[in-house]
Amino acid sequence: MRQIGFFLAVLLFSGMTVMTSCSKKSTSTPVDQTPTISFATINGFLSHDVNYGLDSIFKVRILAASNTSSKAPLTKLTITTTFNTHTYTQDTTFSTSSLNLDIMAKTFTTVGPEKWAFKVTDQKGQTKEVSLTITGIVTMLDAIKSDPLVQTGDRPYVTFSAIKD
């Protein structure tokens, strides 16, 4: 009888040890804390990769907002243009919960792909980026208006206009 009692006690303590040592696995997924940014997909504004005429004006509309969980205000927009081996960067600082910004810029005067990246940063340092590639092509109008032997690598200009929500 003592052996059965001892065996039951060992079995009971073993079962308790196993039950208390198992921790419940966390089923929650990490919450994304990054802000949002996207291109507006409306007529007259670029929102995806495209072939475009040299030395042509184009527009993009950036829509950005603070993360709904962190609610950290947006503090910076960085625009980076890469063409051939050159990279141009322009920063704009502000403090807002949402951004609706029209950007008008000009393509390079030389044939080739330009990568345009738009990165928004919030007060906590979280970032999100969208980009598109504009490939400069020679159009009939380009061939008529300029001598193809004289090409410059001028930096495109960028202008901003904010739309108040």
N, C-alpha and C positions, 0 to 999 in steps of 0.2 A: 504494500500500500504506500509505503514511503517512497518507493521508486516511482510509482505512478504520479504522486504529488510533486516530486522533484521534477519529473519529466514535464508535467503540465506547467509548472512554474517557469522552467527554462523556455518552453514553447510560448508562454504568455509574454515573458520579457523580450524574447526574440521578435515576436510579432509587433510589440509596442515600439521597439527600436527601429524596425523597418518602417513602420507607419509614421513615426515622428521624424525620421531622417529624410523622407521624401518631401521635397518642397513643391509647392504648386507653381507650375510654370506660368510665366506672365504671358497672357494672350494679347496684350495691348501692343499695337504697332506704334513706332515712333511718329510723332506729329511733325509734318513738314513745317518749318519755321521761315522758309524763304518767301520773299515778296513775289508778286506775279508781274509778268511783263509779256506783252504780245503786240503783234502788228494788227492794226485795223484792216479789215479786208473790204474796203469800199472803193468805188471807182475813183480813179485819179491818184491812188496811193499804192506804192509797191508793198507787197507783203510776202514775196517768195523770190527765189532765184530767177533771173531774167537776163536776156540779151537786150542791150540798150545802145542807142547812138552815142558816139563820142561827143564830149563837151555839151552834154544835154542836162537840163534841169530835171530832177525827179523829186518826188515827195514820199515820205513815209509818215504814218501816224502811229505813235507809240502810246499804248495804254498800259499803265502800271498802277499797282495798288499795294498797300501794306498787307502783310499776312493777316488773315482773319483771326488766327490764334494768338500771335505775338503782339499784334497791333502796333508794332514799332514803325514810326513814321519813316517815309522814304527821305533820304538825305543827299543822294548823288546819282547823277546819270553820266555814264562814261560812254563816249562814242569813239570807236576805234576803226580806222580805215586802213586796210592793208592792200597795197598795190605793188606788184613786183617784189622787191626786197625792202620797200619802205613802209613804215608804219606811222600813222598819224593818230594822235589821241587828243581828245577834247573832253574836259570835265565840266560839269555844271553842278553846283551845290544849291540846296534848297531844303525845306522841311515841309512835307505835306503827306497826307494819307493816300492821295491818289493823284495820278498824273495823266493828262490827256494832252499830248504834245505833237504838233505838226512840225516836221523837220523837212526843210527844202535844201537840197544840195545839188552839186553839179558833178557829173562824171568827169573822169580824166580825159585828156585830149589824145591819149595813146591807146591803141588796141590792147585789150587784156582784161582779166578778171579782177574786180575790186571786191574785197570782202568788207562788209559793213557790219559791225557788231555793236549792239546797244545793251549796256549792262546797268541795272539799277541796284543800288545799295541802300539798305535800311540802317536805322540808328544802331542796331545791334551787330552790324557788320555782315549780315546775311546778304547774299547776292543772287541775282537771276539774270540770264542773258538770252537774247534772241539775235539772230544774224541772218543776213542774206548776201548773195553774191550777184553783183551786177557785172556782166561781161560786156565790155565796150566793143562795139562793132562799127565798121565803116558803113555808113548808109550812103545812098546816092546824094543826099543833101550835103553830107560831110565831104564827099569827093568834089562837089562843085564849089563849096565855100572856102576850101583851104587846099594849099599845095601839099600833097601827101609826103613830099620829101622833107618838109619842115614840120616837125612834131615836137611839142614840149611836154614835159612831165609836170605841169603845174599842179599844185595842191588844190583839190576842190574846195569850194567855199561851202559853209554850212550856215543856215539861218534857222532860228527857232521862233515859233509862235505858240504860246500856251493858250489853251481853251479852259476857262474857269468852269468847273462843274457846278 
